[in-house]
């Protein structure tokens, strides 16, 4: 059985990489962000197409599948986050477009191509939207059996407190997301994920790995992180280090800002701004710095040797971190791939 997939909104390849690790051949990935081409093609046996999905016809996408394909798989993580800056790149200058409209394009392509298997990964909030309900209607109308749920990333070996919506749909068999692989007794922790990496200072770049670099800290932020305890809050600081927002009654809502991770728990959700100490609980558990670009990528379960940058003079730290934070964690992609393989082998009754 020849299974071939196309990855829409592929980014730098998290979903593709995980699918390929489970034996699914991803023939191409499509994304509008040209900086993703190098990491996508360098780390995956797949072809990157830098194009806005809205400018591609369904026929163009269908032609990417080899002629001898037995099972066509169409996957994607449309940037539908209501507050994600990533989604704005797909809107261009037309700010009247609904931030969720890319999922309608995804549905249109499914109707035109009729792939045997469809999968989508996205933010949990999407499940409460009209566009998601409309997407489900498209699948059912076209004869798909659908399973979707909001999963907790540590249950599948991902060392971060991330919740994501996973959807699977099949025209040829019942399909279901595989059962949890871990429990709270054996969740992968920050220590297990990054505890053995080389020690670096704030603002330092490792000579062994240019991705293992940490942002500089101001003198005041350096004092703040020195007084921060793993899992603690700004209430651990001396009063002269507090920000104005902390002194207000609403300050209790900012407890995780300027925080340190804890060694023996999963990390907080890795966001697009994880490289900044003040952007969440992204302080290293014991070193006086924010986590490095590489550490964030590892917490997103990218392999340690995954190459993200070809030329550092042509890309910023912010762009790299944004792409990593927006990526589908590789191990979550493996869950999708294993679920697909299991259904095709008759493992779902």
Buried (B, 14 or more C-beta within 10 A) or exposed (E): EEBBBBBBBBBBBBBBBBBBBBEBBBBBBBBBBEBBBBBBBBBBEBBBBBEBBEEBEBEEBBEBBEEEBEBBBBBBBBBBBEEBEBBEBBBEEEEEBBBBBBBBBBBEBBEEBBBBBBBBBBBEBBBEBEBBEEBBEBBEEBEBBBBBEBBBBBBBBBBBBBEBBBBBBBBBBEBBBBEEBBEEEEBBBBBEBBEEBEEBEBEBBBEEBBBBBBBEBEEEBBBBBEEBBBBBBBEBBEEEBBBEEBEEEEBEEBBBBBBBBBBEBBBBBBBBBBBBBBBBBBBBBEBBBBBBBBBBBBBBBBEEEBBBBEEEEEBEBEBBBBBBBBBBBBBBBBBBBBBBBBBBEEBBE
